[in-house]
Amino acid sequence: MREHSPPHFRLYDRPNSPCDTLGINGGPWWTSAPEVSALGSEVRIAPNPAQDRVEFRFPRAFSGVLSLQDAQGRVVQQAVVSVAEGEPVPFEVSHLPAGVYYMQAVSEREVYRSQRIAVAR
């Protein structure tokens, strides 16, 4: 079994871009574009709607940054995670206002983006 080391993240200046660019494991993220799963259907999310906690389960082992974003795209919660296939990643959402959120998970090879996650009160 291959050992996985946690990813190392850093911000870079991308030429001709007004934005910072996330670099993973020593290189800018954009030098080797990760596979993008625009449909979050690959990641199981439950319960949805959520009240106190939501769990994410990835279709394969995942090491990277998992974040929740509000409807305006602002990151409201973020964690570095490393999980085996199907292992739950719990996120507390009890502190968030009711509303619609989105999950984004970035590793050195993949980007997952979810459909809506509702937080209800």
C-alpha positions as CSV (number, residue, x, y, z in Angstrom):
1,M,0.0,0.0,0.0
2,R,1.3,3.4,-1.0
3,E,1.9,5.9,1.8
4,H,0.3,9.3,1.3
5,S,1.9,12.4,2.8
6,P,-0.4,15.4,3.5
7,P,-0.5,18.0,0.7
8,H,1.4,21.2,1.2
9,F,-0.4,24.4,0.0
10,R,1.0,27.8,-1.0
11,L,-0.3,30.8,-2.9
12,Y,1.4,31.9,-6.1
13,D,1.1,34.9,-8.4
14,R,-0.1,33.7,-11.8
15,P,1.2,35.7,-14.7
16,N,-1.4,38.1,-16.1
17,S,-3.9,37.2,-13.4
18,P,-5.3,39.5,-10.7
19,C,-5.9,36.6,-8.4
20,D,-3.6,34.4,-6.3
21,T,-3.3,30.8,-7.4
22,L,-3.2,27.8,-5.1
23,G,0.0,25.8,-5.3
24,I,0.0,22.2,-4.1
25,N,3.1,20.2,-3.1
26,G,5.6,22.7,-4.3
27,G,4.2,23.8,-7.6
28,P,1.5,26.1,-8.9
29,W,-1.8,24.3,-9.2
30,W,-2.3,25.5,-12.8
31,T,0.9,23.9,-14.1
32,S,-0.7,20.4,-14.0
33,A,-4.5,20.9,-14.1
34,P,-6.4,18.5,-11.9
35,E,-9.3,16.5,-13.1
36,V,-12.5,18.4,-12.4
37,S,-15.7,16.7,-11.2
38,A,-18.2,19.5,-11.7
39,L,-20.9,17.3,-10.6
40,G,-20.8,16.8,-6.8
41,S,-22.8,13.6,-7.3
42,E,-19.6,11.6,-7.0
43,V,-19.3,12.8,-3.4
44,R,-22.1,11.6,-1.2
45,I,-23.5,14.3,1.1
46,A,-25.9,13.5,4.0
47,P,-28.1,14.7,5.5
48,N,-29.2,17.3,3.0
49,P,-30.8,19.5,4.3
50,A,-28.6,19.6,7.4
51,Q,-29.1,21.2,10.8
52,D,-26.1,20.5,13.0
53,R,-23.7,18.4,10.9
54,V,-23.2,17.2,7.3
55,E,-21.0,14.3,6.2
56,F,-19.1,14.0,2.9
57,R,-18.0,10.6,1.5
58,F,-15.6,10.5,-1.5
59,P,-15.7,7.8,-4.2
60,R,-12.0,7.1,-3.6
61,A,-9.3,8.0,-1.2
62,F,-8.9,11.8,-0.9
63,S,-6.2,14.1,0.5
64,G,-6.6,17.8,0.1
65,V,-8.6,20.9,1.2
66,L,-12.4,20.6,1.8
67,S,-14.3,23.9,2.1
68,L,-17.9,25.1,2.4
69,Q,-18.8,28.2,0.5
70,D,-21.8,30.4,0.9
71,A,-24.0,31.5,-2.0
72,Q,-21.7,34.4,-2.8
73,G,-18.6,32.0,-3.1
74,R,-17.1,33.1,0.3
75,V,-15.4,30.3,2.2
76,V,-17.2,29.9,5.5
77,Q,-15.4,26.7,6.7
78,Q,-12.3,24.9,5.6
79,A,-10.2,21.8,6.6
80,V,-7.3,19.8,5.4
81,V,-8.5,16.2,5.2
82,S,-7.1,12.8,4.3
83,V,-9.6,10.0,4.1
84,A,-10.0,6.5,2.7
85,E,-12.6,5.7,0.1
86,G,-16.1,6.0,1.6
87,E,-14.8,7.2,5.0
88,P,-17.0,10.0,6.3
89,V,-15.7,13.6,6.7
90,P,-18.0,15.4,9.2
91,F,-18.5,19.1,9.1
92,E,-20.3,21.0,11.9
93,V,-22.8,23.5,10.4
94,S,-24.7,24.4,13.5
95,H,-22.9,27.8,13.7
96,L,-23.9,28.7,10.1
97,P,-27.0,30.7,9.3
98,A,-29.8,28.9,7.4
99,G,-29.1,29.0,3.7
100,V,-27.6,27.4,0.7
101,Y,-23.9,26.4,0.7
102,Y,-21.6,24.6,-1.7
103,M,-18.8,22.1,-1.1
104,Q,-15.4,22.3,-2.9
105,A,-12.6,19.8,-2.4
106,V,-9.2,20.3,-4.0
107,S,-6.4,17.8,-4.2
108,E,-3.3,17.7,-6.3
109,R,-5.2,15.6,-8.9
110,E,-8.9,16.4,-8.5
111,V,-11.4,19.1,-7.8
112,Y,-14.9,18.2,-6.6
113,R,-17.7,20.8,-6.6
114,S,-21.1,20.0,-5.2
115,Q,-24.6,20.9,-5.9
116,R,-26.5,22.8,-3.2
117,I,-26.2,21.9,0.4
118,A,-29.1,23.4,2.5
119,V,-28.6,24.3,6.1
120,A,-32.0,24.5,7.8
121,R,-33.1,25.7,11.3
